[in-house]
């Protein structure tokens, strides 16, 4: 496995734990650590760089899965025929082809119930270096396929960044809405996702007032921010960048744009990324966080 540029980047980040770290501010050290953890998650065997397929499923129809055009769903990897995915009363089940080995959580079996666990975590079926799971997007279902040997992962050359700048760590105010509300957010695959929207984040920059709608993801204490700005499509990813902020305290919230990062669809064509909701397109050139170059991906 080769990550030539990534290895250099991680080595540089690790070096700051030595004498160089003494010359870094606490904020610079925080961002350096955050970047290292971000790259580690992204390039992990099951990270976003391993995503190799997204297949929409016509619920109620049995479909064969395998490697090649003779299957209803061509996974592009694994055995010629991996098995059959079928539906019964709205629940998916996968029957493994005779003579083929597949497992869930290390347990080999001939058939798997693909109903998510009580906590909502999906059932992941492993075969060779790859795996798949059924996911739900709105009222649709899809098969998400990952492979630890994906070229996007093996050839990952790291991430380019703006310089760490404390001026982009902004003390903002949180303005809660009087009544609970939700926002319908469109995704790059044409579906809609609903997010609780408890309020907006307001801050001053370059003599102007800007605001960002705060979204809530299940299980997250921090607010999820989906933004576009005047750097989008120039030095940064065109559709959006993401970041987290908060939680607020006494009406105040910190938004550190040095942690603005590229969505999964910047690295793979098989992600279902949400796009910025109305109000989250900033009239501001955010020269902080992750950069993007199509030639590098």
Backbone as CSV, one residue per row, in Angstrom:
resi,resn,N_x,N_y,N_z,CA_x,CA_y,CA_z,C_x,C_y,C_z
1,UNK,0.845,-1.189,0.000,0.000,0.000,0.000,0.880,1.239,0.000
2,UNK,0.575,2.214,-0.885,1.448,3.361,-1.020,0.685,4.653,-0.809
3,UNK,1.166,5.457,0.116,0.646,6.805,0.333,1.859,7.737,0.390
4,UNK,2.573,7.951,-0.723,3.823,8.700,-0.647,3.675,10.091,-0.077
5,UNK,2.754,10.889,-0.624,2.583,12.256,-0.117,1.954,12.255,1.261
6,UNK,1.026,11.320,1.477,0.372,11.230,2.772,1.383,10.918,3.858
7,UNK,2.299,9.997,3.571,3.302,9.630,4.562,4.144,10.832,4.945
8,UNK,4.488,11.641,3.946,5.267,12.842,4.236,4.473,13.819,5.083
9,UNK,3.161,13.936,4.759,2.322,14.849,5.523,2.180,14.419,6.956
10,UNK,1.964,13.128,7.195,1.834,12.631,8.554,3.141,12.761,9.308
11,UNK,4.252,12.513,8.586,5.553,12.647,9.234,5.775,14.079,9.700
12,UNK,5.355,15.018,8.856,5.502,16.428,9.232,4.655,16.764,10.436
13,UNK,3.430,16.239,10.474,2.552,16.511,11.607,3.083,15.864,12.874
14,UNK,3.656,14.661,12.741,4.212,13.996,13.906,5.432,14.747,14.423
15,UNK,6.130,15.391,13.498,7.339,16.099,13.910,7.045,17.243,14.856
16,UNK,5.818,17.792,14.776,5.519,18.930,15.632,5.449,18.535,17.101
17,UNK,5.418,17.227,17.381,5.409,16.810,18.776,6.795,16.919,19.393
18,UNK,7.797,17.202,18.528,9.155,17.370,19.019,9.470,18.834,19.233
19,UNK,10.715,19.249,18.927,11.137,20.630,19.183,10.297,21.673,18.460
20,UNK,9.766,21.307,17.243,9.009,22.295,16.489,7.758,22.725,17.236
21,UNK,7.172,21.811,18.005,5.909,22.117,18.671,6.043,23.284,19.629
22,UNK,7.240,23.493,20.137,7.445,24.602,21.073,7.237,25.942,20.380
23,UNK,7.441,25.968,19.039,7.287,27.214,18.295,5.857,27.418,17.817
24,UNK,4.997,26.409,18.012,3.620,26.515,17.565,2.747,27.054,18.685
25,UNK,1.738,27.816,18.301,0.761,28.254,19.291,-0.155,27.078,19.625
26,UNK,-0.905,27.223,20.697,-1.852,26.167,21.074,-2.871,25.952,19.962
27,UNK,-3.276,27.047,19.315,-4.246,26.926,18.228,-3.653,26.191,17.039
28,UNK,-2.421,26.510,16.672,-1.770,25.813,15.559,-1.623,24.321,15.861
29,UNK,-1.264,24.001,17.092,-1.126,22.593,17.482,-2.482,21.888,17.397
30,UNK,-3.544,22.575,17.833,-4.891,21.993,17.765,-5.269,21.665,16.329
31,UNK,-5.026,22.609,15.408,-5.390,22.394,14.011,-4.514,21.306,13.384
32,UNK,-3.222,21.283,13.716,-2.336,20.235,13.191,-2.808,18.861,13.628
33,UNK,-3.198,18.736,14.885,-3.714,17.462,15.394,-5.028,17.098,14.722
34,UNK,-5.880,18.098,14.520,-7.162,17.857,13.855,-6.940,17.363,12.425
35,UNK,-6.011,17.972,11.711,-5.721,17.556,10.339,-5.209,16.118,10.284
36,UNK,-4.331,15.764,11.204,-3.791,14.402,11.223,-4.901,13.380,11.466
37,UNK,-5.791,13.691,12.408,-6.906,12.779,12.704,-7.859,12.690,11.526
38,UNK,-8.084,13.791,10.859,-8.970,13.831,9.682,-8.410,12.940,8.569
39,UNK,-7.128,13.058,8.275,-6.507,12.235,7.228,-6.547,10.765,7.608
40,UNK,-6.333,10.480,8.893,-6.367,9.089,9.346,-7.755,8.478,9.134
41,UNK,-8.813,9.224,9.457,-10.172,8.716,9.247,-10.475,8.539,7.760
42,UNK,-10.086,9.523,6.979,-10.378,9.507,5.547,-9.703,8.335,4.851
43,UNK,-8.469,8.041,5.235,-7.678,7.017,4.547,-7.723,5.659,5.235
44,UNK,-8.547,5.500,6.265,-8.683,4.207,6.932,-9.259,3.184,5.951
45,UNK,-9.066,1.881,6.208,-9.569,0.850,5.293,-11.057,0.983,4.981
46,UNK,-11.841,1.490,5.933,-13.270,1.679,5.686,-13.662,3.128,5.545
47,UNK,-12.684,4.010,5.321,-12.962,5.436,5.194,-13.567,5.793,3.844
48,UNK,-13.822,7.079,3.653,-14.478,7.521,2.427,-13.677,7.202,1.183
49,UNK,-12.364,7.125,1.290,-11.550,6.840,0.106,-11.729,5.414,-0.397
50,UNK,-12.344,4.561,0.423,-12.562,3.171,0.010,-13.897,2.982,-0.704
51,UNK,-14.701,4.039,-0.813,-16.020,3.936,-1.425,-15.887,3.727,-2.940
52,UNK,-16.480,2.632,-3.442,-16.331,2.288,-4.863,-17.659,2.082,-5.586
53,UNK,-18.769,2.154,-4.881,-20.037,1.920,-5.564,-21.236,2.424,-4.802
54,UNK,-22.246,2.882,-5.547,-23.529,3.287,-4.986,-24.601,2.812,-5.968
55,UNK,-25.397,1.836,-5.547,-26.387,1.230,-6.429,-27.771,1.375,-5.799
56,UNK,-28.670,2.074,-6.485,-30.013,2.265,-5.968,-30.825,0.987,-6.132
57,UNK,-31.591,0.653,-5.120,-32.296,-0.623,-5.070,-33.795,-0.440,-5.282
58,UNK,-34.369,-1.141,-6.245,-35.828,-1.151,-6.375,-36.413,-2.075,-5.319
59,UNK,-36.938,-1.484,-4.248,-37.422,-2.288,-3.127,-38.511,-3.263,-3.572
60,UNK,-38.416,-4.481,-3.048,-39.388,-5.509,-3.379,-38.938,-6.428,-4.494
61,UNK,-37.787,-6.128,-5.108,-37.269,-6.930,-6.217,-36.013,-7.668,-5.800
62,UNK,-35.931,-8.957,-6.088,-34.716,-9.731,-5.815,-33.681,-9.403,-6.877
63,UNK,-32.433,-9.241,-6.446,-31.360,-8.895,-7.369,-30.109,-9.699,-7.057
64,UNK,-29.438,-10.136,-8.118,-28.174,-10.845,-7.948,-27.035,-9.835,-7.865
65,UNK,-26.044,-10.152,-7.015,-24.871,-9.312,-6.818,-23.631,-10.113,-7.171
66,UNK,-22.690,-9.463,-7.831,-21.444,-10.142,-8.152,-20.547,-9.286,-9.009
67,UNK,-19.527,-9.917,-9.561,-18.505,-9.217,-10.337,-18.694,-9.536,-11.816
68,UNK,-19.337,-8.615,-12.526,-19.545,-8.818,-13.947,-20.953,-8.462,-14.386
69,UNK,-21.149,-8.284,-15.711,-22.448,-7.835,-16.245,-23.549,-8.880,-16.162
70,UNK,-23.221,-10.113,-15.809,-24.252,-11.145,-15.685,-25.071,-10.991,-14.411
71,UNK,-24.734,-10.024,-13.573,-25.453,-9.771,-12.326,-26.387,-8.578,-12.485
72,UNK,-27.468,-8.575,-11.689,-28.338,-7.407,-11.689,-27.573,-6.179,-11.193
73,UNK,-26.711,-6.390,-10.207,-25.835,-5.324,-9.712,-24.395,-5.793,-9.840
74,UNK,-23.643,-5.111,-10.687,-22.235,-5.440,-10.897,-21.393,-4.679,-9.878
75,UNK,-20.876,-5.396,-8.906,-20.077,-4.771,-7.847,-18.670,-4.393,-8.324
76,UNK,-18.235,-5.016,-9.423,-16.914,-4.707,-9.953,-15.775,-5.311,-9.171
77,UNK,-16.078,-6.206,-8.271,-15.055,-6.865,-7.455,-15.682,-8.098,-6.805
78,UNK,-14.852,-8.950,-6.244,-15.355,-10.157,-5.609,-15.593,-11.274,-6.609
79,UNK,-16.286,-12.336,-6.200,-16.547,-13.471,-7.086,-17.552,-13.123,-8.182
80,UNK,-17.612,-13.961,-9.216,-18.532,-13.737,-10.335,-19.967,-13.617,-9.840
81,UNK,-20.365,-14.444,-8.896,-21.696,-14.339,-8.294,-21.515,-14.395,-6.779
82,UNK,-21.830,-13.300,-6.112,-21.679,-13.221,-4.664,-22.926,-13.747,-3.954
83,UNK,-24.098,-13.443,-4.491,-25.333,-13.893,-3.861,-26.523,-13.114,-4.362
84,UNK,-27.622,-13.205,-3.613,-28.873,-12.566,-4.015,-29.450,-11.750,-2.873
85,UNK,-29.810,-10.509,-3.182,-30.456,-9.627,-2.216,-31.949,-9.630,-2.508
86,UNK,-32.747,-9.914,-1.497,-34.196,-9.965,-1.680,-34.899,-9.192,-0.574
87,UNK,-36.177,-8.884,-0.808,-36.965,-8.110,0.143,-38.155,-8.919,0.619
88,UNK,-38.504,-8.755,1.886,-39.688,-9.392,2.436,-40.304,-8.453,3.460
89,UNK,-41.509,-7.972,3.176,-42.207,-7.030,4.056,-41.334,-5.810,4.377
90,UNK,-40.685,-5.310,3.347,-39.890,-4.097,3.493,-38.513,-4.281,4.096
91,UNK,-38.127,-5.513,4.398,-36.812,-5.785,4.981,-35.947,-6.543,3.987
92,UNK,-34.665,-6.163,3.948,-33.740,-6.773,2.993,-33.007,-7.958,3.622
93,UNK,-32.740,-8.958,2.766,-32.007,-10.146,3.194,-31.027,-10.512,2.094
94,UNK,-29.865,-11.027,2.496,-28.863,-11.416,1.513,-28.516,-12.888,1.672
95,UNK,-28.691,-13.648,0.597,-28.351,-15.070,0.566,-27.065,-15.248,-0.223
96,UNK,-26.073,-15.828,0.423,-24.748,-15.990,-0.176,-24.770,-17.138,-1.184
97,UNK,-24.118,-16.936,-2.321,-24.010,-17.976,-3.331,-23.253,-19.183,-2.773
98,UNK,-23.715,-20.359,-3.130,-23.090,-21.594,-2.663,-21.614,-21.623,-3.073
99,UNK,-20.754,-21.968,-2.130,-19.321,-22.043,-2.389,-18.594,-20.725,-2.215
100,UNK,-19.327,-19.658,-1.885,-18.730,-18.339,-1.689,-18.719,-18.015,-0.201
101,UNK,-17.689,-17.310,0.259,-17.573,-16.967,1.677,-17.832,-15.478,1.889
102,UNK,-18.757,-15.182,2.790,-19.051,-13.810,3.193,-19.305,-13.805,4.690
103,UNK,-19.109,-12.664,5.327,-19.242,-12.604,6.786,-19.804,-11.270,7.227
104,UNK,-20.364,-11.267,8.422,-20.816,-10.054,9.103,-20.241,-10.079,10.498
105,UNK,-19.492,-9.032,10.856,-18.854,-8.943,12.184,-18.029,-10.195,12.483
106,UNK,-17.362,-10.721,11.455,-16.487,-11.864,11.638,-17.178,-13.213,11.593
107,UNK,-18.506,-13.225,11.504,-19.273,-14.470,11.486,-19.645,-14.849,10.053
108,UNK,-19.185,-16.039,9.630,-19.507,-16.537,8.298,-20.865,-17.233,8.335
109,UNK,-21.698,-16.960,7.337,-23.023,-17.584,7.289,-23.472,-17.681,5.842
110,UNK,-24.552,-18.410,5.625,-25.098,-18.573,4.281,-26.143,-17.511,3.955
111,UNK,-26.639,-16.806,4.980,-27.671,-15.805,4.776,-27.585,-14.749,5.871
112,UNK,-27.911,-13.506,5.516,-27.826,-12.405,6.482,-29.064,-11.519,6.406
113,UNK,-29.618,-11.220,7.572,-30.679,-10.224,7.683,-30.005,-8.852,7.686
114,UNK,-30.384,-7.985,6.748,-29.723,-6.684,6.602,-30.423,-5.574,7.365
115,UNK,-31.350,-5.931,8.253,-32.029,-4.927,9.080,-31.017,-4.253,10.005
116,UNK,-30.959,-2.919,10.028,-30.008,-2.228,10.903,-30.199,-2.608,12.369
117,UNK,-29.141,-2.462,13.150,-29.202,-2.743,14.585,-30.099,-1.718,15.282
118,UNK,-30.388,-1.974,16.547,-31.274,-1.087,17.311,-30.747,0.344,17.367
119,UNK,-29.425,0.506,17.349,-28.846,1.851,17.399,-28.741,2.494,16.023
120,UNK,-29.256,1.803,15.005,-29.254,2.361,13.655,-28.040,2.007,12.820
121,UNK,-27.050,1.346,13.420,-25.854,0.989,12.662,-26.183,-0.086,11.632
122,UNK,-25.631,0.023,10.421,-25.978,-0.903,9.342,-25.299,-2.256,9.507
123,UNK,-25.848,-3.251,8.825,-25.213,-4.569,8.743,-24.254,-4.523,7.565
124,UNK,-22.986,-4.788,7.815,-21.951,-4.720,6.784,-21.542,-6.134,6.402
125,UNK,-21.742,-6.481,5.148,-21.391,-7.805,4.635,-20.012,-7.724,3.992
126,UNK,-19.075,-8.495,4.497,-17.697,-8.475,4.025,-17.414,-9.634,3.091
127,UNK,-16.666,-9.346,2.036,-16.200,-10.389,1.114,-14.852,-9.951,0.536
128,UNK,-13.834,-10.747,0.775,-12.489,-10.364,0.343,-12.068,-9.059,0.970
129,UNK,-11.558,-8.139,0.162,-11.152,-6.821,0.671,-12.296,-5.822,0.639
130,UNK,-13.479,-6.271,0.190,-14.607,-5.361,-0.006,-15.751,-5.663,0.946
131,UNK,-16.730,-4.772,0.975,-17.939,-4.970,1.765,-19.073,-4.143,1.183
132,UNK,-20.289,-4.475,1.574,-21.430,-3.657,1.183,-22.399,-3.550,2.343
133,UNK,-23.257,-2.550,2.269,-24.326,-2.349,3.246,-25.494,-1.675,2.552
134,UNK,-26.678,-1.885,3.080,-27.863,-1.201,2.569,-28.048,0.073,3.378
135,UNK,-28.234,1.184,2.688,-28.460,2.449,3.375,-29.750,3.071,2.867
136,UNK,-30.313,3.944,3.678,-31.575,4.605,3.356,-31.340,6.090,3.174
137,UNK,-31.873,6.636,2.087,-31.802,8.071,1.829,-33.205,8.558,1.481
138,UNK,-33.849,9.235,2.429,-35.228,9.630,2.235,-36.104,8.394,2.175
139,UNK,-36.848,8.230,1.102,-37.681,7.042,0.954,-37.045,6.036,0.001
140,UNK,-35.751,6.185,-0.256,-35.042,5.296,-1.175,-33.988,4.475,-0.436
141,UNK,-33.653,3.325,-1.023,-32.588,2.488,-0.489,-31.490,2.322,-1.536
142,UNK,-30.275,2.163,-1.067,-29.145,1.977,-1.973,-28.145,1.022,-1.356
143,UNK,-27.330,0.439,-2.214,-26.257,-0.436,-1.790,-24.959,0.367,-1.849
144,UNK,-24.308,0.529,-0.711,-23.023,1.225,-0.651,-21.907,0.187,-0.601
145,UNK,-20.953,0.300,-1.494,-19.873,-0.684,-1.613,-18.531,-0.016,-1.333
146,UNK,-17.719,-0.655,-0.492,-16.382,-0.166,-0.188,-15.352,-1.264,-0.433
147,UNK,-14.129,-0.836,-0.717,-13.033,-1.774,-0.942,-11.755,-1.130,-0.414
148,UNK,-11.094,-1.796,0.513,-9.862,-1.242,1.088,-8.754,-1.145,0.045
149,UNK,-8.912,-1.836,-1.090,-7.925,-1.776,-2.173,-8.357,-0.820,-3.280
150,UNK,-9.295,0.053,-2.988,-9.769,1.012,-3.995,-8.633,1.915,-4.454
151,UNK,-8.538,2.184,-5.753,-7.494,3.088,-6.247,-7.520,4.453,-5.580
152,UNK,-8.715,4.963,-5.267,-8.804,6.268,-4.601,-8.102,6.258,-3.252
153,UNK,-8.084,5.116,-2.598,-7.402,5.005,-1.307,-5.908,4.750,-1.493
154,UNK,-5.581,3.811,-2.375,-4.182,3.440,-2.561,-3.356,4.579,-3.151
155,UNK,-4.000,5.414,-3.967,-3.272,6.492,-4.650,-3.485,7.855,-3.999
156,UNK,-4.059,7.867,-2.808,-4.322,9.129,-2.114,-3.021,9.887,-1.860
157,UNK,-2.982,11.147,-2.291,-1.760,11.947,-2.184,-1.834,13.017,-1.113
158,UNK,-2.837,12.957,-0.246,-2.934,13.932,0.833,-3.842,15.095,0.485
159,UNK,-3.894,16.075,1.375,-4.796,17.220,1.243,-3.986,18.509,1.312
160,UNK,-4.345,19.462,0.468,-3.725,20.787,0.517,-4.559,21.688,1.427
161,UNK,-3.878,22.611,2.117,-4.554,23.476,3.083,-4.138,24.930,2.909
162,UNK,-5.013,25.826,3.335,-4.596,27.190,3.584,-3.725,27.192,4.841
163,UNK,-2.896,28.216,4.990,-2.119,28.340,6.223,-3.067,28.495,7.413
164,UNK,-2.676,27.938,8.527,-3.471,28.097,9.748,-3.477,29.571,10.139
165,UNK,-4.665,30.123,10.301,-4.801,31.552,10.563,-5.770,31.769,11.723
166,UNK,-5.285,32.285,12.857,-6.167,32.489,14.015,-7.283,33.488,13.754
167,UNK,-7.140,34.324,12.708,-8.196,35.287,12.407,-9.458,34.607,11.877
168,UNK,-9.315,33.342,11.458,-10.475,32.596,10.989,-11.073,31.728,12.086
169,UNK,-10.579,31.861,13.291,-11.242,31.278,14.459,-12.118,32.384,15.039
170,UNK,-13.393,32.332,14.738,-14.278,33.481,14.938,-15.215,33.263,16.122
171,UNK,-15.248,34.271,16.979,-16.206,34.295,18.081,-17.517,34.856,17.528
172,UNK,-18.526,34.008,17.478,-19.806,34.392,16.888,-20.905,34.339,17.942
173,UNK,-22.089,34.716,17.544,-23.233,34.589,18.449,-24.237,33.605,17.836
174,UNK,-24.925,32.909,18.717,-25.925,31.950,18.268,-27.305,32.531,18.522
175,UNK,-28.096,32.633,17.465,-29.455,33.171,17.577,-30.443,32.020,17.413
176,UNK,-31.003,31.575,18.534,-31.954,30.454,18.510,-33.294,30.915,17.959
177,UNK,-33.944,30.047,17.212,-35.279,30.350,16.710,-36.310,30.125,17.812
178,UNK,-37.373,30.908,17.762,-38.405,30.825,18.801,-39.119,29.487,18.782
179,UNK,-39.339,28.940,17.591,-40.040,27.673,17.446,-39.125,26.648,16.778
180,UNK,-39.250,25.364,17.162,-38.454,24.321,16.495,-38.754,24.298,14.996
181,UNK,-37.726,24.103,14.198,-37.937,24.051,12.759,-36.946,23.081,12.132
182,UNK,-37.230,22.686,10.898,-36.334,21.807,10.150,-36.051,22.438,8.796
183,UNK,-34.950,21.993,8.206,-34.583,22.428,6.857,-34.487,21.196,5.966
184,UNK,-35.092,21.286,4.781,-34.929,20.248,3.773,-33.677,20.586,2.966
185,UNK,-32.698,19.691,3.006,-31.424,19.923,2.334,-31.299,18.980,1.144
186,UNK,-31.055,19.538,-0.021,-30.881,18.722,-1.220,-29.488,18.095,-1.231
187,UNK,-29.393,16.908,-1.817,-28.108,16.221,-1.939,-27.674,16.187,-3.402
188,UNK,-26.424,15.803,-3.622,-25.895,15.756,-4.986,-26.535,14.653,-5.820
189,UNK,-27.238,13.707,-5.188,-27.885,12.624,-5.944,-29.383,12.878,-6.109
190,UNK,-29.838,14.085,-5.752,-31.219,14.453,-6.005,-32.208,14.094,-4.921
191,UNK,-31.742,13.591,-3.780,-32.641,13.292,-2.672,-32.707,14.488,-1.726
192,UNK,-33.641,14.439,-0.776,-33.775,15.478,0.240,-33.557,14.874,1.617
193,UNK,-32.838,15.600,2.458,-32.618,15.165,3.831,-33.104,16.259,4.775
194,UNK,-33.810,15.864,5.828,-34.333,16.827,6.795,-33.400,16.934,7.992
195,UNK,-33.070,18.157,8.363,-32.222,18.405,9.529,-32.943,19.356,10.484
196,UNK,-32.950,19.061,11.774,-33.393,20.075,12.737,-32.522,21.315,12.602
197,UNK,-33.151,22.488,12.692,-32.464,23.763,12.487,-32.809,24.690,13.658
198,UNK,-32.077,24.551,14.776,-32.447,25.274,15.997,-32.161,26.765,15.968
199,UNK,-31.324,27.208,15.036,-30.994,28.622,15.004,-29.934,28.912,13.967
200,UNK,-29.410,30.122,14.009,-28.362,30.496,13.063,-27.190,31.106,13.802
201,UNK,-26.031,31.018,13.160,-24.795,31.566,13.713,-24.499,32.877,12.992
202,UNK,-24.278,33.937,13.747,-24.069,35.266,13.174,-22.699,35.785,13.600
203,UNK,-21.949,36.336,12.624,-20.615,36.858,12.948,-20.274,38.025,12.033
204,UNK,-19.293,38.787,12.478,-18.815,39.933,11.711,-17.463,39.598,11.101
205,UNK,-17.295,39.944,9.841,-16.016,39.735,9.164,-15.894,40.724,8.021
206,UNK,-14.750,41.387,7.952,-14.456,42.354,6.893,-15.531,43.431,6.791
207,UNK,-16.029,43.863,7.946,-16.983,44.959,7.986,-18.399,44.597,7.618
208,UNK,-18.674,43.293,7.442,-20.024,42.865,7.088,-20.529,41.823,8.083
209,UNK,-21.834,41.689,8.168,-22.459,40.680,9.012,-22.823,39.471,8.154
210,UNK,-22.457,38.285,8.636,-22.715,37.043,7.915,-23.443,36.073,8.840
211,UNK,-24.194,35.147,8.245,-24.890,34.161,9.060,-24.857,32.796,8.399
212,UNK,-24.945,31.761,9.234,-24.940,30.367,8.782,-26.045,29.626,9.521
213,UNK,-26.878,28.909,8.782,-27.908,28.083,9.409,-27.243,26.878,10.071
214,UNK,-27.555,26.648,11.337,-26.990,25.534,12.097,-27.888,24.312,11.968
215,UNK,-27.304,23.175,11.641,-28.045,21.927,11.482,-27.655,20.949,12.586
216,UNK,-28.562,20.056,12.911,-28.309,19.059,13.950,-28.320,17.667,13.318
217,UNK,-27.237,16.929,13.522,-27.160,15.529,13.115,-27.444,14.649,14.323
218,UNK,-28.109,13.542,14.097,-28.441,12.631,15.186,-27.181,12.168,15.899
219,UNK,-27.181,12.287,17.225,-26.056,11.835,18.023,-24.921,12.823,18.147
220,UNK,-25.013,13.986,17.496,-23.949,14.990,17.540,-24.345,16.159,18.444
221,UNK,-23.422,16.579,19.305,-23.675,17.749,20.142,-23.333,19.031,19.399
222,UNK,-22.324,18.977,18.548,-21.948,20.150,17.783,-22.902,20.345,16.614
223,UNK,-22.971,21.579,16.120,-23.802,21.875,14.971,-23.034,21.572,13.685
224,UNK,-23.750,21.040,12.713,-23.201,20.720,11.398,-23.449,21.910,10.485
225,UNK,-22.373,22.436,9.891,-22.467,23.600,9.022,-22.059,23.216,7.607
226,UNK,-22.929,23.481,6.655,-22.646,23.227,5.242,-22.561,24.581,4.562
227,UNK,-21.382,24.934,4.080,-21.192,26.288,3.560,-20.576,26.282,2.163
228,UNK,-20.896,27.313,1.425,-20.169,27.688,0.223,-19.758,29.138,0.422
229,UNK,-18.703,29.547,-0.260,-18.231,30.928,-0.116,-17.550,31.338,-1.411
230,UNK,-16.960,32.501,-1.421,-16.376,33.011,-2.659,-15.112,32.257,-3.093
231,UNK,-14.595,31.386,-2.246,-13.463,30.546,-2.659,-13.936,29.271,-3.355
232,UNK,-15.239,28.959,-3.245,-15.779,27.722,-3.796,-15.612,27.681,-5.315
233,UNK,-15.046,26.570,-5.810,-14.810,26.431,-7.240,-13.539,27.108,-7.703
234,UNK,-12.870,27.785,-6.795,-11.578,28.416,-7.116,-10.480,27.647,-6.390
235,UNK,-10.227,28.025,-5.140,-9.218,27.274,-4.364,-9.834,26.139,-3.555
236,UNK,-11.161,26.153,-3.404,-11.813,25.126,-2.587,-12.851,24.381,-3.415
237,UNK,-13.385,23.297,-2.832,-14.328,22.454,-3.556,-15.580,23.239,-3.931
238,UNK,-16.021,23.092,-5.172,-17.068,23.942,-5.711,-18.423,23.821,-5.046
239,UNK,-18.822,22.594,-4.681,-20.173,22.409,-4.149,-20.312,22.956,-2.740
240,UNK,-19.377,22.629,-1.863,-19.480,23.054,-0.466,-18.257,22.593,0.303
241,UNK,-18.140,23.112,1.508,-17.268,22.519,2.531,-18.101,22.365,3.797
242,UNK,-17.658,21.480,4.672,-18.368,21.207,5.912,-17.495,21.601,7.101
243,UNK,-18.129,21.867,8.221,-17.419,22.017,9.489,-18.419,21.907,10.625
244,UNK,-17.880,21.751,11.825,-18.706,21.644,13.026,-18.363,22.786,13.964
245,UNK,-19.350,23.217,14.727,-19.138,24.306,15.683,-20.015,24.100,16.899
246,UNK,-19.531,24.619,18.017,-20.334,24.582,19.236,-20.015,23.401,20.119
247,UNK,-20.955,23.133,21.051,-22.259,23.786,21.207,-22.124,25.205,21.756
248,UNK,-23.162,26.028,21.586,-23.080,27.407,22.069,-23.134,27.475,23.583
249,UNK,-22.605,28.557,24.121,-22.638,28.786,25.555,-23.016,30.236,25.795
250,UNK,-24.104,30.432,26.507,-24.595,31.778,26.822,-24.745,32.626,25.562
251,UNK,-25.226,31.999,24.490,-25.465,32.726,23.252,-24.241,32.957,22.399
252,UNK,-23.101,32.422,22.836,-21.855,32.586,22.073,-21.399,31.234,21.526
253,UNK,-20.738,31.263,20.365,-20.273,30.036,19.727,-19.005,30.335,18.940
254,UNK,-18.076,29.393,18.927,-16.831,29.548,18.177,-16.942,28.781,16.868
255,UNK,-16.648,29.467,15.766,-16.598,28.831,14.453,-15.165,28.942,13.945
256,UNK,-14.485,27.810,13.830,-13.097,27.813,13.380,-13.046,27.317,11.938
257,UNK,-12.967,28.255,11.013,-12.943,27.904,9.595,-11.653,27.185,9.197
258,UNK,-10.656,27.171,10.066,-9.462,26.364,9.797,-9.800,24.874,9.754
259,UNK,-10.978,24.512,10.275,-11.424,23.117,10.257,-12.471,22.858,9.164
260,UNK,-12.618,23.791,8.236,-13.525,23.557,7.106,-12.918,22.470,6.227
261,UNK,-13.717,21.458,5.902,-13.150,20.317,5.169,-14.001,19.945,3.958
262,UNK,-13.366,19.262,3.018,-14.041,18.849,1.792,-15.022,17.716,2.066
263,UNK,-16.198,17.734,1.432,-17.159,16.648,1.618,-16.665,15.374,0.938
264,UNK,-17.252,14.227,1.277,-16.825,12.966,0.657,-16.868,12.984,-0.864
265,UNK,-17.848,13.709,-1.448,-17.960,13.703,-2.905,-16.809,14.441,-3.587
266,UNK,-15.935,15.084,-2.822,-14.726,15.656,-3.399,-13.701,14.568,-3.714
267,UNK,-13.894,13.381,-3.112,-12.931,12.291,-3.274,-13.496,11.095,-4.037
268,UNK,-14.829,10.966,-4.098,-15.445,9.821,-4.742,-16.754,10.232,-5.404
269,UNK,-17.074,9.572,-6.506,-18.323,9.857,-7.217,-19.511,9.115,-6.621
270,UNK,-19.278,8.359,-5.532,-20.322,7.486,-5.005,-20.862,7.934,-3.649
271,UNK,-20.655,9.196,-3.301,-21.173,9.727,-2.044,-22.476,10.476,-2.286
272,UNK,-23.241,10.683,-1.222,-24.553,11.352,-1.324,-24.542,12.650,-0.528
273,UNK,-23.625,13.528,-0.852,-23.362,14.703,-0.028,-24.506,15.712,-0.019
274,UNK,-24.879,16.208,1.167,-25.835,17.316,1.231,-25.182,18.625,0.781
275,UNK,-25.979,19.462,0.139,-25.498,20.736,-0.384,-25.911,21.881,0.546
276,UNK,-25.312,23.046,0.394,-25.636,24.150,1.302,-27.113,24.530,1.241
277,UNK,-27.760,24.665,2.396,-29.147,25.129,2.409,-29.191,26.625,2.119
278,UNK,-30.362,27.154,1.804,-30.489,28.606,1.592,-29.948,29.372,2.799
279,UNK,-29.185,30.395,2.535,-28.617,31.194,3.611,-27.199,30.827,3.973
280,UNK,-26.709,29.708,3.453,-25.354,29.273,3.814,-24.346,29.479,2.690
281,UNK,-24.650,30.368,1.769,-23.694,30.762,0.733,-23.166,32.143,1.115
282,UNK,-21.950,32.148,1.621,-21.395,33.346,2.232,-20.799,34.298,1.200
283,UNK,-21.096,35.577,1.360,-20.489,36.620,0.543,-19.143,36.982,1.178
284,UNK,-18.231,35.997,1.126,-16.975,36.089,1.874,-16.000,35.082,1.289
285,UNK,-14.753,35.471,1.126,-13.722,34.541,0.647,-13.068,33.903,1.869
286,UNK,-13.453,32.668,2.155,-12.948,31.984,3.352,-11.620,31.313,3.023
287,UNK,-10.541,32.020,3.268,-9.194,31.517,2.970,-8.662,30.729,4.161
288,UNK,-9.363,29.657,4.490,-8.987,28.819,5.638,-9.515,27.410,5.401
289,UNK,-8.870,26.450,6.039,-9.320,25.069,5.926,-8.723,24.344,4.735
290,UNK,-9.453,23.349,4.247,-8.947,22.509,3.166,-9.144,23.165,1.803
291,UNK,-8.128,23.008,0.950,-8.216,23.435,-0.438,-8.641,22.239,-1.288
292,UNK,-8.819,22.506,-2.597,-9.189,21.411,-3.500,-8.676,21.700,-4.894
293,UNK,-8.168,20.648,-5.533,-7.746,20.733,-6.936,-8.242,19.488,-7.645
294,UNK,-9.048,19.655,-8.682,-9.588,18.504,-9.416,-8.461,17.672,-9.998
295,UNK,-7.363,18.292,-10.375,-6.245,17.550,-10.981,-5.595,16.612,-9.966
296,UNK,-5.749,16.907,-8.675,-5.101,16.098,-7.634,-5.964,14.924,-7.203
297,UNK,-7.190,14.786,-7.734,-8.098,13.736,-7.323,-8.496,12.865,-8.515
